[in-house]
Amino acid sequence: MSASPIEPLNIAVIGAGYWGKKVIREILDISRSTGLIRLHSVVDNSPTSLEQCRQEFGPVDCMLDYRALLSRPDLNAVHISTPNHTHFEVASSFLQHGKNVLVEKPLTLKSKEAYELVQLAQEKGLVLCSGHIHRFNNGVRELKRAIAGGLLGKIFYLRLRWTGFLMPQRDREVITDLAPHPFDICNYLLGEWPEKITCRGKGYRTRDREEVAFLTAEYSNDISVHTEVSWLDREKHREVTVIGSDGVAILDCSEQKAVLVRPDRTEQVPITPSNTLREEVLHFAECIGRNSRSQPFSNQSDGMLGAQVVRLLEAARESLQQGRTQQVQFPTIEEVLTR
């Protein structure tokens, strides 16, 4: 007897803004090419955004309130792309109703809430992913291989630029918005979290919300990371530079292009660019599929990763507010939730 075909995973996209529409396009493309997943529905509280979705994507099931989906038995998972301050409410609601969840970065705005989501997913036996997309970036992967393989010698420090012009923002600041990716990339490259963080920042057009910030993270083995995040720079940069004793590697994360600078020559690093969003969605689906079949799986962007990044964001803001270097501590879930 032949095995019955595997039913596709039904995934709803919550939030149909700029990034949400990119997620929708990717899910539809994966659905057409593989049949592994299916776009269940789209939720956004803006009728205009939903109408744009209908015009671009055709007959998509659209709704204004995500709560209409909570008890739907035909829904397996949700991909949350709503404003940052709504992440905890929306994600916790779906986890409580037995749905697998992927939340775009940052996972939440408070580490206590992030750890609550991790614990909730564990209790319910569900998959929780955080949207740290550069875990699926072939350029970042090649840079990690170069570091691990000793091509740069002893690593001295890293420099990251995460900049691009943006009009004044009323409801968010640049640290929470841009710093998650640099923090996550450094953890991926170095295999650890920083011990100390120093942050300085300023808002020029919005005095009460930072538009540029400079962060120094100190790691073990005397490695330091210097990161600039800015909405004021007219040039967009998504750049990672690693300085070592035997050479320097410079990676453009957007283009997934890298060069290795040695004392006697500069050479291109061969990289086949990856579709990071597609890989993220497929990874989410694979984790869900394996979990539902009680098979072991490795969640490369799990909720704990997202929670640790939120803790770093808190430490950066504490440093900024107190005007001094902040010691970073990563408590256990139990320690956080019993406070």
C-alpha positions in Angstrom: 0.0 0.0 0.0 1.4 3.4 -0.9 1.9 6.0 1.7 -0.7 8.7 1.9 0.4 12.2 0.8 1.4 14.6 3.4 -1.1 17.4 3.9 0.3 20.9 3.4 0.7 23.1 6.4 -1.8 25.9 6.6 -0.1 29.2 7.6 -1.7 32.5 8.2 0.1 35.8 7.9 -0.7 38.3 10.6 0.2 41.8 9.5 0.1 42.8 5.8 2.5 45.7 5.8 5.7 45.9 3.8 7.3 42.8 5.3 4.0 40.9 5.7 3.5 41.2 1.9 6.9 39.8 1.3 6.1 36.8 3.5 2.8 36.3 1.6 4.6 36.3 -1.7 7.1 33.7 -0.4 4.5 31.4 1.0 2.5 31.5 -2.2 5.6 30.8 -4.3 6.6 27.9 -2.0 3.0 26.6 -2.2 3.1 26.6 -6.0 6.5 25.1 -6.3 6.5 22.5 -3.6 2.9 22.1 -2.2 4.4 21.8 1.3 2.6 24.8 2.7 -0.5 26.8 1.9 -1.5 30.3 2.6 -4.5 30.0 5.0 -5.4 33.6 5.4 -4.2 37.2 5.9 -5.0 39.4 8.8 -4.5 43.1 9.1 -6.5 45.8 10.9 -6.3 48.1 7.9 -9.0 47.6 5.2 -6.7 49.4 2.7 -3.9 46.9 3.3 -6.3 44.0 2.9 -7.7 45.4 -0.4 -4.1 45.8 -1.7 -3.5 42.1 -0.8 -6.6 41.1 -2.8 -5.5 43.2 -5.8 -2.0 41.7 -5.8 -2.5 38.2 -4.7 -6.0 37.4 -5.9 -8.7 35.6 -3.9 -7.0 35.5 -0.5 -9.1 35.0 2.6 -8.7 38.3 4.4 -9.9 39.4 7.9 -9.4 42.4 10.2 -9.2 40.6 13.6 -6.7 37.8 14.3 -8.9 36.5 17.0 -11.2 35.0 14.4 -8.5 32.5 13.6 -7.6 31.4 17.2 -10.0 28.4 17.2 -9.8 27.4 13.5 -9.0 23.7 13.5 -7.6 23.9 9.9 -4.9 26.4 10.8 -1.5 25.0 11.7 0.7 28.0 12.2 1.0 31.8 11.9 3.7 34.1 10.7 3.5 37.4 12.7 4.6 40.6 11.1 2.6 43.1 13.2 4.0 46.2 14.9 6.6 45.3 17.6 4.4 46.3 20.6 1.8 43.8 19.6 4.1 40.8 19.2 3.5 39.4 22.7 -0.2 39.7 22.7 -0.7 38.1 19.3 1.9 35.4 19.7 0.8 34.3 23.2 -2.9 34.1 22.0 -2.0 31.8 19.2 0.3 29.6 21.3 -2.4 29.3 23.9 -4.8 28.0 21.2 -2.3 25.4 20.0 -0.9 27.1 16.9 2.8 27.1 16.0 4.2 30.6 15.8 7.0 32.5 13.9 7.4 36.1 15.1 9.5 38.7 13.3 12.2 40.4 15.2 12.2 41.5 18.0 10.3 38.6 19.5 8.8 41.0 22.1 9.8 44.4 23.6 10.4 42.9 27.1 12.6 39.9 27.9 10.1 38.7 30.6 7.4 38.4 27.9 9.8 36.7 25.5 10.7 34.1 28.1 7.0 33.6 28.8 6.5 32.8 25.1 9.3 30.3 25.2 7.8 28.6 28.3 4.3 28.6 26.7 5.6 27.0 23.5 7.4 24.3 25.6 4.3 23.6 27.7 2.1 23.3 24.6 4.7 21.2 22.7 4.6 23.8 19.8 7.2 25.4 17.6 8.2 29.0 18.3 10.6 30.7 15.8 12.0 34.2 15.9 12.5 36.1 12.7 16.3 36.3 12.7 16.6 35.9 9.0 20.4 36.1 8.7 20.7 32.6 10.2 19.7 31.6 6.6 22.1 34.1 4.8 24.8 32.2 2.9 27.1 35.2 3.2 26.9 35.1 6.9 27.4 31.3 6.8 30.5 31.7 4.7 31.9 34.3 7.1 31.4 31.9 10.0 33.3 29.2 8.1 36.1 31.6 7.4 36.4 32.5 11.1 36.1 28.9 12.3 38.6 27.7 9.7 41.2 30.2 10.9 41.4 32.1 7.6 41.6 35.4 9.5 43.9 34.2 12.3 43.1 35.5 15.8 40.0 37.6 15.8 40.5 41.1 17.2 37.2 42.8 16.7 34.1 43.2 14.5 32.5 46.3 13.1 28.9 46.4 11.9 27.0 49.1 10.1 23.3 48.8 9.9 22.1 52.1 8.5 19.6 53.6 6.0 17.6 56.8 5.8 14.1 56.8 7.3 11.7 59.6 8.0 11.1 60.6 11.6 9.4 57.8 13.5 6.8 58.5 16.2 6.3 55.0 17.7 9.7 53.4 17.6 13.4 54.0 18.0 16.5 52.8 16.1 18.0 50.5 18.7 15.0 48.1 19.0 14.3 48.3 15.3 17.8 47.8 13.8 20.1 46.3 16.5 18.5 42.8 16.7 20.1 41.5 13.5 23.7 42.7 14.4 23.3 41.1 17.8 22.1 37.8 16.3 24.7 37.8 13.6 27.5 38.2 16.1 26.2 35.4 18.2 26.1 33.2 15.1 29.6 34.1 14.1 31.2 34.0 17.6 29.1 31.3 19.2 28.5 33.3 22.4 26.7 36.4 23.8 28.5 39.5 25.0 29.4 40.0 28.7 29.2 43.8 28.6 27.4 46.5 26.5 28.0 50.2 26.2 25.4 52.2 24.2 25.3 55.9 23.2 22.5 57.3 21.0 20.6 60.4 20.1 17.5 61.6 18.3 17.9 64.7 16.2 14.5 65.1 14.6 12.7 63.2 17.4 14.3 64.2 20.7 12.7 61.4 22.7 13.4 58.6 20.3 16.9 57.7 19.2 17.6 57.8 15.5 21.3 56.9 15.7 23.2 54.7 18.2 26.7 53.3 18.7 27.0 50.1 20.6 30.1 48.4 21.9 29.7 44.8 23.0 32.6 43.1 24.9 33.0 39.3 24.5 35.3 36.8 26.1 38.8 36.4 24.7 39.1 40.2 24.4 36.9 40.3 21.3 34.8 43.5 20.9 32.1 44.4 18.5 31.3 47.9 17.4 27.9 48.6 15.8 26.4 51.7 14.3 22.6 51.7 13.7 21.1 54.8 12.1 18.1 56.1 10.3 20.0 59.3 9.4 22.6 58.0 7.1 21.5 58.5 3.5 23.3 55.3 2.4 21.9 51.9 3.3 24.5 49.6 4.8 24.1 46.0 6.0 27.7 45.4 6.5 29.9 43.1 8.7 33.6 43.5 9.0 35.8 41.0 10.9 39.4 42.1 11.7 41.9 39.4 12.5 45.6 38.9 12.8 45.9 37.4 9.3 43.3 39.3 7.4 40.1 41.2 7.2 36.7 39.9 5.9 34.1 42.4 4.7 30.5 41.1 4.0 27.6 42.9 2.5 24.7 41.0 4.1 22.1 42.3 1.6 24.1 41.4 -1.5 25.7 38.4 0.1 29.0 39.4 -1.3 32.3 39.2 0.7 36.0 40.0 0.2 38.9 38.7 2.1 41.7 41.3 2.5 45.2 39.9 3.2 48.5 41.7 3.4 49.4 40.8 -0.2 46.1 40.5 -1.9 42.3 40.9 -1.9 40.1 38.1 -3.0 36.4 37.6 -3.5 34.8 34.9 -1.3 32.7 32.5 -3.5 29.1 32.7 -2.2 25.9 31.4 -3.8 23.3 33.9 -2.5 20.4 32.3 -0.6 16.7 33.4 -0.5 16.8 34.0 3.2 13.0 34.6 3.7 12.2 31.4 1.7 14.6 29.4 3.8 13.2 30.8 7.0 9.7 29.9 6.1 10.7 26.4 4.9 12.7 25.9 8.1 9.6 26.9 10.2 7.5 24.4 8.2 10.1 21.6 8.6 10.3 22.1 12.4 6.5 21.9 12.6 6.3 18.8 10.4 9.0 17.0 12.4 7.5 18.1 15.7 4.1 16.8 14.7 5.6 13.4 13.8 7.5 13.4 17.2 10.8 13.4 15.2 13.9 15.2 16.5 14.6 18.6 14.9 17.0 21.5 15.3 15.3 24.9 15.5 17.9 27.3 14.1 16.0 30.4 15.1 14.1 29.3 18.2 12.3 31.4 20.8 15.2 31.3 23.2 17.4 32.9 20.6 14.8 35.7 20.2 14.5 36.1 24.0 18.3 36.5 24.4 18.4 39.2 21.7 15.6 41.0 23.5 17.7 40.8 26.7 20.6 42.5 24.9 18.3 45.2 23.6 17.2 45.9 27.2 20.9 46.0 28.3 21.7 48.4 25.5 18.9 50.7 26.6 19.9 50.5 30.2 23.4 51.5 29.3 22.0 54.4 27.3 19.8 55.6 30.1 22.3 55.2 32.9 25.3 56.5 30.9 27.6 53.6 31.7 28.6 50.2 30.6 26.1 47.5 31.4 27.0 44.0 32.6 24.8 41.5 30.6 23.1 38.7 32.5 21.0 36.0 31.0 18.8 34.5 33.6 17.0 31.2 33.3 13.3 31.1 32.4 12.5 30.1 35.9 14.4 33.0 37.4 12.7 35.5 35.1 9.2 34.2 35.6 9.4 34.0 39.4 10.5 37.6 39.9 
